[in-house]
Amino acid sequence: MSTHMTPVSDPSESPSGDQVNRTLLVIGGAEDKRRRVVVLKRFVRLAGARDAKIVVIPTASSLAEEAFEVYQSVFGRQHVSDISLVNPQTRLAAAEPDLIEAIDNATGIFLTGGNQLKLGQLIVGTPVHEAITRAYHRGAVVAGTSAGASVLSQFMISMGEEGVAPRQRVSQLSAGLGLLPGVILDQHFGQRTRYARLLSLIAASPSLLGVGIDEDTAAEVVNERTMTVVGSGAVYVVDARAAVSDAHEARRDAPLMVSGAVVHSLPYGSCFNLEAAQLTDFTEMHPEVAVVTSPTDVHDTANAAAALRR
């Protein structure tokens, strides 16, 4: 099986009347930026390779300039010359015409890691958000890593305890960009032991699928339906639609009872239908061992910036 997704039905229509597929690249964070660069190469290819026009949005990061420099360098090494910065620092700034124009002209949009609450406060519900949505529906690939991945869904995890045992009311959802409805996204999944917070949220909202993504791994999603996994880790899908839980009556901080949830562990080469919550194909890709990553997004950005300057 090729890891490139086969186009599926329900495409958008471009201004010219042509039908286009909507593509998201949801990255679990700490993706390889110096060696094989599998995930980021995939983003560049989806955005048009050498002809790509990429907008980087580092607003979530406390080191926004350094984050932009890192991705500008990585994408430049893939022979992309048209790379723009969109970094609104207030909701008012997220209406500036030059920022909207850059997004309107982009073939690829990349949201970096950091603090997803900043994205919720500064971008969600603004003209920049509207421009990202327009770009997505006309066929530009929209990618996010770490915090930038979480915000792609309709509801994002804005905070929550980590661990293995799910507990009541220890996690919180906020509004996201809404590009991937029906799903809650989590990142750095295995590395930061985030099973508990994702399962606790899915137990309380069983109509939603939980999707947890490891570092240096991406879920490529076409038309909000077909998902292919790329990278050195795995994507985990938690389906609690037929599960039984005491989430409606458990006291705060109590361990949650969740019985009958289905968990799918999907490495590189897996193809999965999000609507049906079913594996549709798998080809063993034998990825290399995951790269060594940093414990926080700030350290990952700072370390990557320093390494790329050498």
N, C-alpha and C positions, 0 to 999 in steps of 0.2 A: 504494500500500500504506500502510495506517496503521502507524505505528511502535509502536502498542500491540500486544502479543503476543496472538495468538489462543490461548485456552486449549487445552492438550493433555491427553492421557490421563495416567493414573497420578497422580491427585491424592491428597492426604492426606484424612483424615476428621476433622472437628472433633468436640468432645465432644457436640454436638447431633446428630451423625450426618450433617451436611451435608458434601459434598465441597468441599475448598478447594484452590486452587493455591498452590504454594510459590514465593515470589518473592525473588530476590536482585538487588541493584543494586550491581555491582562497579565502582568508580570509580577511574580512573587517577591521582588526586591533583590538587591545585592547580585544583580546579573553580571556575568563575566564581561569585563570591559577591555581586557588586554590580551587574552589568549585566543581561543577559538571564536568568541563573541557570537555564539550561535543565536541567541535570542535577539540581540540588537541587529545582527545581520538580517534576520527575518523581518524585523520592522522596516529596515531600509528597503528591502526588496518589495515589500507590500506597498511602500510609499512611492515606488517608481524608480528605485536604484539610482543611477547617476542623475536621472532627471527629477529626482524627488525635490519637493519644496517643503522643508520641515520646520515646524514651529515647536520650540521647546518652552514649556511652561513650568518654571521651577518655584512657583509661588509657595508650595508647601514647605520648602526647605528653609532652614535658618541660615544656610550658606548658598543663597540663590545664585550669586555670581559664579561661585566655584562649581555648582551643579551644572550651570549652563556651559561653562568651559569644558567640563568633563564630557558632556554629550556632544558638544560641538566638535571636540577632538575625535571622539569615537566615530561619529557620523562622517567627519571629514576624511578619516582613514578609509571609509567605504566609498570615497570619491563623490560625496555629496557636497556641493558648494553653496547651495541656497539654504541657509540655516538661520532662522530668526528667533529673537527672544521676545516672549510675551510674559510680562511679570507684573501684573497689577498689585499694588500694595494697599489699595482701599477699594471698596465697592464702587465708589465714584470713578476711580481710575479704570475700572473694568468696563467703562463705557467709552473709553478714548477711541476715536475713529481709526488711528493707525494700528492699534492692536486688533480691532475687528477686521480691518483690511488684510492684515497678515494672515489671520486664521481663514478668512474667506478665500485666500489664494493658495492655501496649503494643500499638499497631497498627503501629508502625515503630521499628526499632532502628538506630542510626547509630554506627558505630565510626570514630573520627577517625584521622588519620595520626600518624606518629611512628616508634617503634621496634617492629617486629613481634615482636622477641624478648621485649619486655615483655609483650605480649599472650600469647605462648606460656607465659611463666613465671607470670603472675598470673591468667590467665583460663582457658586451655585445661585441661580436666579438672576444673573446679571446679563448684559449684552454679550460678554465673552462666552458665557454658558450657551446663549442662543447661537452664537457663531460656531461653537464647537458642535452643537447639535446639527446645524445646517451642513457643516463640513462632513459629518458622519453620514448623513442621509444622501449626500451627493457622491459618496464613494471614497472620501479620504479615510485612511486608516487612523484610528484613535488608539493610542497606547498609553498605559499608565504603569508605573512601577511602584510597589510598596503603597504609600499613601495615595499616589496617583492611580493605583489599581482599585483601591477601595471605593474611590469616589465615582467610578464608572457606573455603578449599579444605582438603582432607584433609592435604596436604603443602604447606607454605609455604616460600618462599625466605627463609632467615634471614640469609644473607650471600652475597656473591659479587662477583667483579670485573666491571666493566662494559667494554664495547667491542664490536667487530664480530666478531673471530675467536674461536670457541669454543675453550677450553682445558680440559684434564683436571684435575679435582679442585680447581677454584678457586671452586666454589659449594657451598652446603650447604642441605639441606632439614631442616625441623623439623615437628613435628606442629601442625596447624591445627585449626580448629573442625569441619572435616569436613562442611560443608554442601554443598560442591560436589565430590564424589568424581571421580576420573579425570582431574583437571585440575591443572596448576600455573599459578598466577596471578602475573603480574608487572605493575608499575605504573610511571608516569613513563617509559613504554617508549621512545618515540622521542626524547624530550627528554634522557634520560640514557644513550642508546645501550646498551640492555640486551639487544640481540639475542644477544650471545655467551653470557651466563650462562643465558638461557632455553634456547637450543639445546643447550648442553652438558649441561644437566640432562635434557632430552628425549632426547638421544642415549643417555644412560645408562639411561633408563626409558622406552623407546619405547611402552609401553602407555598412557602418559599423554599428553594433549594439552597443549601449551603455549599459554597465552593471555596476550598482552601488551597492555596498555591505555595509550593516550596520556593525557596530562593533559587536564582538562576534557572527559573522555569517559567513558561508562559502558557496561558490558555488562549489559543487563537479562535475567536468566535465569529461566525458568519451569520448574519441575519438573525441574531439573538437565538440561534437554534443549534447549529452544528459546531462542536468544539473539538479542536485538535490540540494535542499537548506537544510542546517543544521544550527541550532543555534537559538539564542533568538531574532534576528531581522529579516530583510527581504532583499531580493535581488530585485533590480529594473532593468527591461530591457526596454530600450528606442529604438523603431523602427521608424525611420524617412524615410524609403524607399519610402513611398507613400506620404510624407509630402511636403508642399510648404514652401519655405523660401526665405528671401532676403539676405542670407549670402553672395552671390556673389557680392552684390553691396552696402551693408550697410557700413557706414563709421566707422572708429575705435571708439570703446567704445559706439557705438549706440546700443540701445536695438534691439535685433533680432526679426523679425517676423518668427514664426514657427507655421504652422497650419497643423493639421492632423497627428501629431506624435502619436504613440500608446505607452502607458506606461503600463507595467505589474508589479504589486507588488506581490512578491512571498515569503511568509513566510515558515518556517520549514515545510517540508512535500510536498512541490511543486516539480513537475518534469516537465521540460521544454525542448523543442527541439530548439536548437539554430539555426539550419539550416532553419527550417520552421517558427521560431519565434512564437511558439504556446505552450500553456500549454497542457501537455499530461496526467497529473494525479495530484491529490492532496488528501492528507490525513491530517486532522487536528491533530497536534502533541501537542498542548497546552504547549508550552515551558514556563519555569519560566520567571519572569520579568528579563530583562537584568541587568547584573551586573553594578555597578557604575564604570565608566572608567575615565581615565585621559585625559586632553585636548591635550597633545602632545605625540608623540612616546617616546621622551626622558624621560618625566615624567612617562609614563607607564612602561618603562624598569626599571628605577631607583626604582619606588615604588614596582614593582614586585620582583626585586632583594632583596630589603630590607625586604619585607614580607616573602620571602622564606628562609631568613637567621634566622628568629626568631625561 
